[in-house]
Amino acid sequence: MRIWVYEKGELTTMPGYFGEFFGTTVMIILGNGCVANVILRRTKAEGGGWMVITAGWAFAVTIGIFCANAAGSSQPDLNPALTLAKLLIGIYQPTQAIYIMFCQVAGAFAGACLLWLHFWPHWAETEDSGLILAVFSTGPAIRHNAANLLSEVMGTVMLIVPVFAIFSSGVGSIPPGMRAYLVGILIWSIGLSLGGTTGYAINPARDLGPRLAHAILPIPGKGNSDWNYAWIPVVGPFIGAIIAYVIAQAVGII
């Protein structure tokens, strides 16, 4: 079995809670900001399309990782599903994992609130409440709970198993800073390949934090926050994390 780069329990004294909060905030500002640029009315990027959104999210995750690392998180997750997978490996204690997940959701909420301020005059210009919600949270192209859940599960598996591979000793000597770029490429690939079904949340914090912001913020004509669907981008990635852990163990990545 290959030796996982992360040493079990090495985050016992410094899990980097603020780094997770800060990195997730930055990721949401840039990632959801790209969505807002493309779909809100009368922005200069209106109508930019799916390629712009997927590229923007790839860059957002990469920059978020660097910011989280610089702010004190030695092993940034920015994603509760990845945190769960690392808990299963034994990197975190359960209490640490819960605190980290809370910081990620809080950071996503904060990022969404700042984004609301940035696009202040464009909310009233956007008459479609569905487009306003899409700036904050994901939604299915075709609403089918079982299929949508499967999409989120599969997308998360295809995130976490390759992340395990990127950070494993089996890929050879990769300079530490390069791994963030590789994760960004992975996010881009998932968006281009699997993202069109549900908007590829593949991250409970990325969807839940901004959805809470959407529910609370005074946005003109925003409509409802679609809580009937909201469980899918939360539960799906957690299921995907467990499956990814099993697969990674079975194939010898961890």
NUTIKOL-872136 format. One line per field, with one value per residue: residue number from 0; residue in three letters; chain; x, y negated, z of N, C-alpha, C in turn. Coordinates in Angstrom, 3 decimals, always signed. Layout:
k = c(NUM ...)
r = c(ALA ...)
c = c(A ...)
n_px = c(X ...)
n_py = c(Y ...)
n_pz = c(Z ...)
ca_px = c(X ...)
ca_py = c(Y ...)
ca_pz = c(Z ...)
c_px = c(X ...)
c_py = c(Y ...)
c_pz = c(Z ...)
This chain:
k = c(0 1 2 3 4 5 6 7 8 9 10 11 12 13 14 15 16 17 18 19 20 21 22 23 24 25 26 27 28 29 30 31 32 33 34 35 36 37 38 39 40 41 42 43 44 45 46 47 48 49 50 51 52 53 54 55 56 57 58 59 60 61 62 63 64 65 66 67 68 69 70 71 72 73 74 75 76 77 78 79 80 81 82 83 84 85 86 87 88 89 90 91 92 93 94 95 96 97 98 99 100 101 102 103 104 105 106 107 108 109 110 111 112 113 114 115 116 117 118 119 120 121 122 123 124 125 126 127 128 129 130 131 132 133 134 135 136 137 138 139 140 141 142 143 144 145 146 147 148 149 150 151 152 153 154 155 156 157 158 159 160 161 162 163 164 165 166 167 168 169 170 171 172 173 174 175 176 177 178 179 180 181 182 183 184 185 186 187 188 189 190 191 192 193 194 195 196 197 198 199 200 201 202 203 204 205 206 207 208 209 210 211 212 213 214 215 216 217 218 219 220 221 222 223 224 225 226 227 228 229 230 231 232 233 234 235 236 237 238 239 240 241 242 243 244 245 246 247 248 249 250 251 252 253)
r = c(MET ARG ILE TRP VAL TYR GLU LYS GLY GLU LEU THR THR MET PRO GLY TYR PHE GLY GLU PHE PHE GLY THR THR VAL MET ILE ILE LEU GLY ASN GLY CYS VAL ALA ASN VAL ILE LEU ARG ARG THR LYS ALA GLU GLY GLY GLY TRP MET VAL ILE THR ALA GLY TRP ALA PHE ALA VAL THR ILE GLY ILE PHE CYS ALA ASN ALA ALA GLY SER SER GLN PRO ASP LEU ASN PRO ALA LEU THR LEU ALA LYS LEU LEU ILE GLY ILE TYR GLN PRO THR GLN ALA ILE TYR ILE MET PHE CYS GLN VAL ALA GLY ALA PHE ALA GLY ALA CYS LEU LEU TRP LEU HIS PHE TRP PRO HIS TRP ALA GLU THR GLU ASP SER GLY LEU ILE LEU ALA VAL PHE SER THR GLY PRO ALA ILE ARG HIS ASN ALA ALA ASN LEU LEU SER GLU VAL MET GLY THR VAL MET LEU ILE VAL PRO VAL PHE ALA ILE PHE SER SER GLY VAL GLY SER ILE PRO PRO GLY MET ARG ALA TYR LEU VAL GLY ILE LEU ILE TRP SER ILE GLY LEU SER LEU GLY GLY THR THR GLY TYR ALA ILE ASN PRO ALA ARG ASP LEU GLY PRO ARG LEU ALA HIS ALA ILE LEU PRO ILE PRO GLY LYS GLY ASN SER ASP TRP ASN TYR ALA TRP ILE PRO VAL VAL GLY PRO PHE ILE GLY ALA ILE ILE ALA TYR VAL ILE ALA GLN ALA VAL GLY ILE ILE)
c = c(A A A A A A A A A A A A A A A A A A A A A A A A A A A A A A A A A A A A A A A A A A A A A A A A A A A A A A A A A A A A A A A A A A A A A A A A A A A A A A A A A A A A A A A A A A A A A A A A A A A A A A A A A A A A A A A A A A A A A A A A A A A A A A A A A A A A A A A A A A A A A A A A A A A A A A A A A A A A A A A A A A A A A A A A A A A A A A A A A A A A A A A A A A A A A A A A A A A A A A A A A A A A A A A A A A A A A A A A A A A A A A A A A A A A A A A A A A A A A A A A A A A A A A A A A A A A A A)
n_px = c(+0.845 +0.535 +2.118 +0.364 +0.716 -0.095 +0.408 -1.043 -3.022 -1.459 -2.458 -3.252 -2.600 -2.781 -5.206 -5.854 -8.186 -9.061 -7.788 -9.233 -11.734 -11.100 -9.947 -12.108 -13.946 -12.678 -12.639 -15.403 -16.117 -14.699 -15.464 -18.382 -18.692 -17.843 -19.941 -22.009 -21.127 -21.545 -24.296 -25.968 -27.937 -26.818 -24.100 -20.677 -19.784 -21.944 -23.614 -21.395 -21.027 -20.680 -17.994 -16.568 -17.546 -16.733 -13.944 -13.522 -14.264 -12.302 -9.990 -10.748 -10.823 -8.131 -6.846 -8.148 -7.117 -4.410 -4.724 -5.928 -3.893 -1.850 -3.053 -2.936 -3.790 -2.435 -3.037 -5.206 -8.728 -11.312 -13.750 -16.292 -16.779 -14.306 -12.981 -14.375 -13.549 -10.823 -11.014 -11.868 -9.561 -7.948 -6.644 -7.792 -9.235 -12.592 -13.881 -12.267 -12.748 -15.464 -15.378 -13.813 -15.486 -17.611 -16.317 -15.815 -18.423 -19.254 -17.390 -18.136 -20.687 -20.026 -18.513 -20.498 -22.172 -20.506 -20.242 -22.814 -22.914 -21.028 -22.227 -24.374 -26.171 -27.083 -28.861 -31.493 -31.829 -32.004 -34.500 -35.288 -35.846 -34.760 -32.250 -31.014 -30.917 -29.204 -26.745 -25.985 -26.366 -26.403 -28.281 -30.476 -30.277 -32.197 -34.793 -34.586 -34.579 -33.170 -31.377 -30.069 -28.878 -27.149 -25.455 -24.138 -22.879 -21.170 -19.639 -18.300 -16.824 -15.097 -13.714 -12.456 -11.026 -9.039 -7.789 -6.703 -4.878 -3.217 -1.990 -0.639 +2.153 +2.716 +2.741 +5.157 +7.732 +6.345 +6.484 +5.348 +3.701 +2.691 +0.632 -1.774 -2.411 -2.848 -5.120 -6.883 -6.979 -8.232 -10.773 -11.687 -11.818 -13.810 -16.019 -16.281 -16.756 -18.674 -20.319 -22.661 -25.133 -26.032 -24.768 -22.499 -21.908 -20.436 -19.475 -20.473 -20.377 -20.008 -22.501 -24.434 -23.717 -23.824 -26.522 -27.899 -27.221 -28.584 -31.192 -31.407 -30.524 -31.580 -32.624 -33.776 -36.653 -35.931 -37.139 -37.823 -35.550 -35.244 -35.297 -36.229 -34.650 -32.169 -30.923 -29.647 -27.130 -25.722 -25.918 -25.207 -22.387 -21.231 -21.823 -20.411 -17.819 -17.374 -17.530 -15.388 -13.245 -13.310 -12.779 -10.236 -8.722 -9.028 -7.704 -5.180 -4.208 -4.290)
n_py = c(+1.196 -2.207 -4.992 -7.502 -10.972 -12.801 -12.719 -10.705 -12.225 -14.515 -17.047 -17.602 -19.607 -22.038 -22.661 -24.643 -26.324 -29.006 -29.394 -27.626 -28.862 -31.390 -30.694 -29.367 -31.450 -33.163 -31.431 -31.182 -33.833 -34.242 -31.991 -31.741 -34.334 -34.353 -32.940 -34.783 -36.951 -35.925 -35.324 -37.295 -40.180 -42.785 -42.848 -43.129 -40.708 -39.181 -36.339 -34.799 -32.025 -28.375 -27.470 -29.635 -29.691 -27.166 -27.367 -29.598 -28.584 -26.637 -28.205 -29.626 -27.693 -26.956 -29.398 -29.767 -27.618 -28.347 -30.721 -29.763 -28.151 -30.041 -31.442 -29.818 -27.136 -24.130 -22.004 -22.501 -22.004 -23.060 -22.004 -20.131 -17.441 -16.415 -16.791 -14.937 -12.554 -12.601 -12.434 -9.787 -8.521 -9.060 -11.382 -13.588 -14.210 -13.460 -15.756 -17.856 -17.664 -18.377 -21.055 -22.151 -21.747 -23.415 -25.916 -26.030 -26.145 -28.540 -30.285 -30.081 -31.199 -33.821 -34.634 -34.626 -36.657 -38.910 -38.887 -39.490 -42.193 -43.180 -42.905 -44.609 -46.551 -44.896 -42.917 -43.881 -44.347 -41.854 -39.873 -37.239 -34.965 -32.455 -32.624 -34.359 -32.771 -30.819 -32.050 -31.787 -29.085 -25.592 -23.810 -21.410 -20.446 -18.829 -17.981 -15.369 -13.455 -11.052 -10.673 -13.138 -13.031 -10.879 -12.040 -14.003 -12.358 -10.811 -12.841 -13.814 -11.588 -11.478 -13.728 -13.367 -10.889 -11.330 -13.561 -12.328 -10.749 -12.706 -13.748 -11.598 -9.432 -7.899 -9.224 -10.334 -12.844 -15.813 -19.280 -21.067 -23.415 -23.008 -21.208 -22.468 -23.689 -21.433 -20.400 -22.441 -22.062 -19.589 -20.267 -21.840 -19.902 -18.190 -19.907 -20.359 -17.790 -16.423 -18.285 -19.408 -18.368 -18.836 -21.138 -20.665 -20.771 -19.253 -19.696 -20.296 -22.716 -24.701 -24.856 -24.981 -27.142 -29.584 -29.268 -29.625 -32.308 -33.428 -32.957 -34.668 -37.285 -40.564 -40.485 -41.833 -40.467 -37.756 -35.235 -31.841 -29.723 -27.140 -24.824 -22.250 -20.893 -21.230 -19.332 -17.476 -18.414 -18.386 -15.898 -14.120 -14.674 -13.869 -11.134 -10.418 -10.947 -8.899 -6.638 -7.225 -7.028 -4.275 -3.246 -4.356 -3.092 -0.435 -0.360 -0.990 -3.596 -4.950)
n_pz = c(+0.000 -0.815 +0.758 +2.285 +1.835 +3.805 +7.221 +9.666 +12.104 +12.223 +12.299 +14.826 +16.693 +15.291 +13.360 +11.513 +11.392 +10.866 +8.416 +6.783 +6.844 +5.689 +3.193 +1.987 +1.855 -0.008 -2.221 -2.785 -3.380 -5.772 -7.327 -7.265 -7.996 -10.625 -11.797 -11.301 -12.854 -15.398 -15.614 -14.467 -15.221 -17.381 -16.719 -17.799 -18.637 -19.267 -20.457 -20.972 -20.808 -20.372 -20.471 -19.454 -16.828 -15.805 -16.050 -14.440 -11.926 -11.587 -11.334 -9.074 -7.018 -6.960 -6.186 -3.770 -2.282 -2.037 -0.546 +1.804 +2.748 +3.193 +5.213 +7.394 +7.232 +6.885 +5.283 +3.202 +2.832 +2.123 +1.688 +2.988 +2.315 +1.496 +3.888 +5.474 +4.197 +4.818 +7.539 +7.753 +6.909 +9.047 +9.565 +10.840 +14.077 +15.202 +16.384 +15.474 +12.718 +12.584 +13.476 +11.422 +9.200 +9.918 +9.801 +7.075 +5.954 +7.122 +5.973 +3.285 +3.419 +4.222 +1.991 +0.008 +0.935 +0.666 -2.059 -2.823 -2.130 -3.923 -6.447 -6.305 -7.808 -9.832 -9.135 -9.052 -11.726 -12.805 -13.653 -13.532 -11.097 -10.783 -11.987 -10.218 -7.890 -8.871 -8.848 -6.236 -5.409 -6.417 -8.966 -10.563 -14.036 -15.178 -13.171 -11.083 -8.501 -7.761 -9.905 -9.832 -7.298 -7.709 -9.619 -8.079 -6.227 -7.882 -9.090 -6.844 -6.032 -8.213 -7.710 -5.145 -5.160 -7.265 -5.985 -3.720 -5.124 -6.303 -4.042 -3.049 -2.351 -4.498 -6.933 -7.299 -6.943 -6.474 -6.554 -3.692 -4.102 -6.642 -6.465 -5.860 -8.278 -9.820 -8.602 -9.279 -12.085 -12.056 -10.980 -13.090 -15.105 -14.060 -14.107 -16.879 -17.790 -16.155 -15.018 -16.080 -15.340 -12.675 -11.942 -10.556 -7.567 -5.627 -3.099 +0.018 +1.544 -0.363 -1.553 +0.556 +2.327 +0.659 -0.128 +2.257 +2.627 +0.457 +1.297 +3.457 +2.799 +1.660 -1.260 -4.253 -5.759 -5.451 -5.021 -3.829 -1.898 -2.709 -0.949 -1.014 -2.800 -1.701 -0.030 -1.630 -2.850 -0.498 +0.905 -1.181 -1.866 +0.611 +0.687 -1.590 -0.684 +1.179 -0.479 -2.185 -0.409 +0.115 -2.460 -2.963 -1.017 -1.887 -4.354 -3.643 -3.290 -0.885)
ca_px = c(+0.000 +1.310 +2.043 -0.303 +1.601 -0.545 +0.625 -2.238 -2.984 -0.482 -3.125 -3.838 -2.388 -3.097 -5.992 -6.000 -9.594 -9.225 -7.392 -10.365 -12.745 -10.622 -9.799 -13.436 -14.503 -12.063 -13.105 -16.784 -16.140 -14.225 -16.223 -19.753 -18.579 -17.796 -21.321 -22.754 -20.681 -22.053 -25.755 -26.736 -28.184 -26.071 -22.665 -19.911 -19.514 -23.215 -23.676 -20.075 -21.189 -20.217 -16.537 -16.127 -17.881 -15.873 -12.588 -13.528 -14.276 -10.985 -9.076 -11.206 -10.380 -6.673 -6.506 -8.642 -6.162 -3.237 -5.089 -6.121 -2.568 -1.141 -3.738 -2.719 -4.222 -1.322 -3.599 -6.552 -9.781 -12.329 -14.841 -16.592 -16.684 -12.891 -12.688 -14.891 -12.665 -9.580 -11.367 -11.882 -8.165 -7.360 -5.884 -8.452 -10.125 -13.964 -14.181 -11.562 -13.451 -16.704 -15.000 -13.363 -16.676 -18.331 -15.565 -16.014 -19.772 -19.257 -16.647 -18.967 -21.742 -19.416 -18.178 -21.730 -22.639 -19.643 -20.584 -24.087 -22.580 -20.284 -23.136 -25.545 -27.194 -27.461 -29.945 -32.766 -31.879 -32.209 -35.896 -35.470 -35.437 -33.940 -30.874 -30.481 -30.583 -28.072 -25.512 -25.664 -26.366 -26.554 -29.603 -30.412 -30.764 -33.455 -35.035 -34.850 -33.803 -32.242 -30.323 -29.301 -28.043 -26.082 -24.506 -23.312 -22.035 -20.127 -18.748 -17.456 -15.852 -14.106 -12.893 -11.657 -10.048 -7.872 -7.062 -5.877 -3.772 -2.309 -1.246 -0.031 +3.574 +2.838 +2.883 +6.518 +8.046 +5.699 +6.663 +4.094 +2.855 +2.083 -0.556 -2.962 -2.733 -3.397 -6.499 -7.647 -7.217 -9.222 -12.069 -12.057 -12.188 -15.118 -17.037 -16.462 -17.188 -19.804 -20.990 -23.869 -26.374 -26.473 -23.950 -21.359 -21.575 -19.386 -18.953 -21.637 -20.248 -20.159 -23.922 -25.239 -23.414 -24.469 -27.981 -28.342 -27.117 -29.701 -32.427 -31.401 -30.233 -32.714 -32.353 -35.038 -37.185 -35.093 -37.893 -37.472 -34.190 -35.342 -34.821 -36.594 -33.518 -30.912 -30.280 -28.890 -25.719 -25.084 -25.847 -24.495 -20.940 -20.803 -21.838 -19.289 -16.575 -17.226 -17.217 -14.034 -12.329 -13.277 -12.088 -8.815 -8.093 -9.045 -6.726 -3.852 -3.769 -4.064)
ca_py = c(+0.000 -3.434 -5.806 -8.786 -12.071 -13.335 -11.835 -10.622 -12.959 -15.591 -18.313 -17.573 -20.855 -23.218 -22.263 -25.716 -26.661 -30.287 -29.189 -27.018 -29.915 -32.414 -30.111 -29.106 -32.757 -33.593 -30.524 -31.497 -35.143 -34.098 -30.971 -32.214 -35.601 -34.035 -32.625 -36.046 -37.714 -35.335 -35.186 -38.467 -41.132 -44.018 -42.818 -43.118 -39.312 -38.477 -35.405 -34.226 -30.604 -27.311 -27.430 -30.687 -29.286 -26.059 -27.890 -30.471 -27.761 -26.004 -29.209 -29.993 -26.672 -27.059 -30.577 -29.504 -26.734 -29.147 -31.658 -28.987 -27.727 -31.211 -31.907 -28.925 -25.760 -23.458 -21.036 -23.042 -21.172 -23.953 -21.128 -19.164 -16.058 -16.048 -16.696 -13.639 -11.503 -12.649 -11.901 -8.336 -8.092 -9.204 -12.629 -14.431 -13.707 -13.854 -17.133 -18.732 -17.634 -19.144 -22.472 -22.534 -21.837 -24.637 -27.052 -26.036 -26.647 -29.959 -31.005 -30.130 -32.176 -35.149 -34.952 -34.929 -37.979 -39.912 -38.878 -40.225 -43.614 -43.541 -42.987 -45.294 -47.069 -43.931 -42.049 -44.453 -44.264 -40.453 -39.582 -35.795 -34.561 -31.259 -33.054 -34.914 -31.638 -30.101 -32.711 -31.353 -27.639 -24.771 -23.269 -20.409 -20.765 -18.071 -17.636 -13.941 -13.344 -9.927 -10.961 -14.281 -12.546 -10.076 -12.958 -14.609 -11.291 -10.471 -13.990 -13.896 -10.489 -11.871 -14.768 -12.954 -9.856 -11.976 -14.363 -11.370 -10.352 -13.842 -13.944 -10.343 -9.270 -7.102 -10.047 -10.844 -14.101 -16.999 -20.439 -21.296 -24.439 -22.548 -20.386 -23.325 -23.852 -20.165 -20.331 -23.351 -21.366 -18.554 -20.933 -22.223 -18.675 -17.728 -20.814 -20.139 -16.422 -15.932 -19.376 -19.924 -17.775 -19.485 -22.299 -20.091 -21.321 -18.361 -20.376 -20.756 -24.106 -25.561 -25.032 -25.313 -28.484 -30.600 -29.123 -30.315 -33.741 -33.757 -32.948 -35.737 -38.607 -41.264 -40.573 -42.088 -39.447 -36.557 -33.989 -30.946 -29.188 -25.752 -23.917 -20.875 -20.296 -21.576 -18.196 -16.669 -18.814 -18.165 -14.452 -13.467 -14.717 -13.068 -9.734 -10.296 -10.911 -7.553 -5.735 -7.555 -6.435 -2.818 -3.001 -4.696 -1.993 +0.796 -0.421 -1.197 -4.998 -5.301)
ca_pz = c(+0.000 -0.870 +1.964 +2.076 +2.212 +5.080 +8.348 +10.502 +13.357 +12.244 +12.509 +16.160 +17.420 +14.495 +12.208 +10.544 +11.255 +10.171 +7.036 +6.076 +6.695 +4.771 +1.861 +1.434 +1.518 -1.267 -3.274 -3.136 -4.048 -7.142 -8.051 -7.463 -8.708 -12.056 -12.189 -11.309 -14.020 -16.633 -15.723 -14.049 -16.290 -17.596 -16.440 -19.045 -19.011 -19.402 -21.565 -21.211 -21.071 -19.476 -20.438 -18.532 -15.465 -15.367 -15.878 -13.265 -10.716 -11.452 -10.802 -7.731 -6.078 -6.846 -5.381 -2.421 -1.603 -1.673 +0.524 +3.031 +3.201 +3.707 +6.423 +8.530 +7.032 +6.213 +4.339 +2.967 +2.268 +1.560 +1.259 +4.041 +1.835 +1.583 +5.319 +5.914 +3.679 +5.584 +8.853 +7.627 +6.833 +10.372 +9.643 +11.823 +15.110 +14.851 +16.780 +14.539 +11.432 +12.728 +13.511 +10.084 +8.346 +10.297 +9.260 +5.622 +5.671 +7.493 +4.952 +2.076 +3.701 +4.195 +0.607 -0.721 +1.369 +0.037 -3.481 -2.920 -2.123 -5.135 -7.596 -5.748 -8.733 -10.866 -8.678 -9.485 -13.190 -13.180 -13.320 -13.367 -9.749 -10.916 -12.249 -8.966 -7.035 -9.461 -8.425 -4.884 -5.176 -7.615 -9.248 -11.629 -15.378 -15.190 -11.769 -10.858 -7.272 -7.766 -10.878 -9.338 -6.195 -8.314 -10.240 -7.036 -5.671 -8.851 -9.218 -5.652 -6.131 -9.200 -7.080 -4.002 -5.528 -7.870 -4.994 -2.991 -5.993 -6.450 -2.793 -2.608 -2.675 -5.706 -8.135 -7.355 -6.267 -7.031 -5.668 -2.958 -4.687 -7.889 -6.221 -5.939 -9.694 -10.297 -8.109 -10.124 -13.355 -11.761 -10.877 -14.456 -15.806 -13.564 -14.629 -18.309 -18.083 -15.362 -14.319 -16.701 -14.825 -11.430 -11.611 -9.830 -6.249 -5.120 -1.919 +0.783 +1.974 -1.531 -1.832 +1.728 +2.829 -0.177 -0.131 +3.472 +2.358 -0.431 +2.078 +4.461 +2.247 +1.022 -2.691 -4.969 -6.656 -5.386 -4.959 -2.720 -1.932 -3.182 +0.102 -1.348 -3.501 -1.035 +0.629 -2.594 -2.894 +0.803 +1.154 -2.275 -1.674 +1.761 +0.237 -2.500 +0.085 +1.746 -1.586 -2.638 +0.578 -0.112 -3.731 -2.828 -0.267 -2.675 -5.441 -3.074 -3.270 +0.521)
c_px = c(+0.880 +1.109 +1.431 +0.583 +1.208 -0.282 -0.603 -2.026 -2.069 -1.119 -3.704 -3.718 -2.789 -3.878 -6.185 -7.438 -9.804 -8.831 -8.508 -11.472 -12.329 -10.517 -11.137 -14.129 -13.981 -12.570 -14.518 -16.877 -15.752 -15.061 -17.649 -19.762 -18.515 -19.182 -22.141 -22.403 -21.353 -23.575 -26.552 -26.848 -27.273 -24.675 -21.938 -19.597 -20.792 -23.213 -22.360 -20.072 -20.481 -18.700 -15.981 -16.381 -16.963 -14.435 -12.506 -13.510 -12.942 -9.986 -9.443 -10.726 -8.864 -6.267 -6.984 -7.696 -4.942 -3.551 -5.287 -4.783 -1.811 -1.742 -3.695 -3.175 -3.143 -1.792 -5.025 -7.497 -10.780 -13.599 -15.113 -16.513 -15.242 -12.462 -13.177 -13.982 -11.355 -9.800 -11.341 -10.462 -7.507 -6.539 -6.460 -9.089 -11.545 -14.297 -13.512 -12.315 -14.726 -16.405 -14.580 -14.555 -17.477 -17.643 -15.743 -17.381 -19.856 -18.505 -17.428 -20.098 -21.185 -19.068 -19.391 -22.272 -21.808 -19.940 -21.885 -23.828 -21.918 -21.208 -24.424 -26.551 -27.717 -28.592 -31.297 -32.931 -32.204 -33.592 -36.136 -34.943 -34.576 -32.486 -30.236 -30.079 -29.347 -26.733 -25.047 -25.504 -26.617 -27.996 -29.518 -30.876 -32.096 -33.689 -35.476 -33.975 -32.766 -31.069 -29.448 -28.381 -26.871 -25.026 -23.576 -22.385 -20.866 -19.137 -17.794 -16.428 -14.728 -13.302 -11.930 -10.648 -8.846 -7.098 -6.175 -4.659 -2.739 -1.427 -0.604 +1.439 +3.767 +3.032 +4.278 +6.646 +7.425 +5.951 +5.349 +3.166 +2.147 +0.789 -1.841 -3.378 -3.350 -4.834 -7.391 -7.969 -8.282 -10.626 -12.571 -12.546 -13.557 -16.235 -17.332 -17.081 -18.500 -20.700 -22.330 -25.173 -26.914 -25.699 -22.756 -20.996 -20.363 -18.739 -20.144 -21.567 -20.495 -21.630 -24.686 -24.987 -24.048 -25.989 -28.576 -28.288 -28.261 -30.999 -32.532 -31.303 -31.462 -32.456 -33.666 -35.417 -36.475 -35.880 -37.447 -36.087 -34.135 -34.773 -35.234 -35.465 -32.235 -30.203 -29.372 -27.437 -25.016 -24.865 -25.021 -22.980 -20.452 -20.807 -20.655 -17.959 -16.322 -16.855 -15.794 -12.982 -12.187 -12.512 -10.594 -8.063 -7.972 -7.972 -5.325 -3.333 -3.462 -3.839)
c_py = c(-1.245 -4.248 -7.153 -9.897 -12.663 -12.318 -11.853 -11.390 -14.157 -16.958 -18.433 -18.924 -22.091 -22.839 -23.372 -26.125 -27.967 -30.163 -28.587 -28.044 -30.908 -31.880 -29.843 -30.402 -33.236 -32.739 -30.885 -32.847 -34.997 -33.101 -31.399 -33.554 -35.398 -33.704 -33.909 -36.882 -37.239 -35.429 -36.393 -39.459 -42.345 -44.032 -42.775 -41.702 -38.522 -37.588 -34.728 -32.726 -29.669 -27.240 -28.470 -30.266 -28.171 -26.516 -28.764 -29.687 -27.055 -26.976 -29.574 -28.986 -26.751 -28.222 -30.393 -28.623 -27.522 -30.090 -30.929 -28.569 -28.885 -31.710 -30.890 -27.497 -25.028 -22.463 -21.450 -22.030 -22.029 -23.207 -20.104 -17.713 -15.573 -15.926 -15.368 -12.510 -11.454 -12.205 -10.372 -7.777 -8.123 -10.459 -13.546 -13.588 -14.170 -15.298 -18.127 -18.810 -18.470 -20.635 -22.966 -22.686 -23.095 -25.870 -27.155 -26.589 -28.136 -30.797 -31.134 -31.139 -33.596 -35.568 -35.337 -36.301 -39.097 -40.014 -39.633 -41.724 -44.033 -43.750 -43.728 -45.767 -46.051 -42.997 -42.569 -44.377 -42.845 -40.009 -38.112 -35.366 -33.306 -31.595 -33.633 -33.784 -30.911 -30.765 -32.148 -29.844 -26.890 -24.304 -22.323 -20.951 -20.069 -17.579 -16.180 -13.561 -12.225 -10.191 -12.113 -13.874 -11.737 -10.968 -13.579 -13.577 -11.011 -11.614 -14.105 -12.779 -10.868 -13.083 -14.158 -11.866 -10.470 -12.888 -13.463 -10.966 -11.465 -14.006 -12.661 -10.297 -8.541 -7.911 -10.646 -12.192 -15.276 -18.156 -20.792 -22.309 -24.007 -21.791 -21.213 -23.540 -22.577 -19.980 -21.259 -22.733 -20.288 -19.146 -21.335 -21.002 -18.168 -18.609 -20.578 -18.784 -16.035 -17.043 -19.797 -19.387 -18.531 -20.761 -21.951 -20.841 -20.584 -18.894 -20.907 -22.222 -25.067 -25.828 -25.557 -26.731 -29.571 -30.482 -29.784 -31.832 -34.203 -33.853 -34.168 -37.125 -39.235 -41.515 -40.789 -40.930 -38.111 -35.247 -33.128 -30.347 -27.710 -24.763 -22.472 -20.142 -20.354 -20.391 -17.416 -17.109 -18.773 -16.671 -13.749 -13.500 -13.921 -11.574 -9.478 -10.214 -9.534 -6.554 -5.973 -6.964 -4.933 -2.503 -3.244 -3.635 -0.736 +0.802 -0.768 -2.602 -5.420 -4.027)
c_pz = c(+0.000 +0.403 +1.612 +2.601 +3.558 +6.184 +9.241 +11.797 +13.357 +12.458 +13.916 +16.860 +16.630 +13.246 +11.180 +10.317 +10.493 +8.704 +6.204 +5.838 +5.608 +3.343 +1.200 +1.053 +0.177 -2.425 -3.727 -3.841 -5.513 -7.950 -8.325 -8.192 -10.203 -12.580 -12.298 -12.532 -15.298 -16.739 -15.236 -15.204 -16.192 -16.971 -17.787 -19.523 -19.238 -20.645 -21.887 -21.415 -20.110 -19.378 -19.468 -17.091 -14.981 -15.165 -14.632 -11.972 -10.501 -10.836 -9.363 -6.692 -5.877 -5.950 -3.942 -1.629 -1.153 -0.514 +1.852 +3.609 +3.827 +5.013 +7.555 +8.378 +6.238 +5.167 +3.986 +2.329 +1.478 +1.179 +2.355 +3.592 +1.889 +3.040 +5.882 +5.448 +4.470 +7.033 +8.816 +7.536 +8.206 +10.540 +10.714 +12.921 +14.765 +15.207 +15.849 +13.210 +11.481 +12.735 +12.128 +9.144 +8.649 +9.718 +7.750 +5.247 +5.997 +6.468 +3.662 +2.230 +3.605 +2.772 -0.204 -0.342 +0.733 -1.458 -3.730 -2.966 -3.433 -6.331 -7.255 -6.799 -9.743 -10.440 -9.175 -10.998 -13.673 -12.727 -13.028 -11.995 -9.777 -11.186 -10.991 -8.029 -7.557 -9.151 -7.089 -4.765 -6.475 -7.786 -10.432 -12.969 -15.619 -13.772 -11.651 -9.673 -7.297 -8.703 -10.415 -8.202 -6.736 -8.955 -9.203 -6.393 -6.610 -9.024 -8.044 -5.619 -7.083 -8.768 -6.080 -4.342 -6.248 -6.912 -4.152 -3.820 -6.122 -5.217 -2.274 -2.996 -3.994 -6.970 -8.238 -6.673 -7.022 -6.076 -4.994 -3.607 -5.950 -7.658 -6.289 -7.386 -10.266 -9.826 -8.927 -11.476 -13.181 -11.680 -12.264 -15.232 -15.370 -14.104 -16.088 -18.607 -17.414 -14.812 -14.860 -16.166 -13.610 -11.092 -10.748 -8.548 -5.688 -3.843 -1.129 +1.194 +0.820 -1.835 -0.620 +2.224 +1.984 -0.232 +1.120 +3.284 +1.468 +0.350 +2.982 +3.842 +1.577 -0.458 -3.438 -5.884 -6.599 -5.393 -3.789 -2.937 -2.293 -2.162 -0.154 -2.059 -2.687 -0.381 -0.329 -2.691 -1.539 +1.040 +0.082 -2.115 -0.467 +1.416 -0.686 -1.780 +0.668 +0.658 -2.092 -1.702 +0.348 -1.389 -3.600 -2.026 -1.125 -3.761 -4.953 -3.098 -1.839 +1.338)
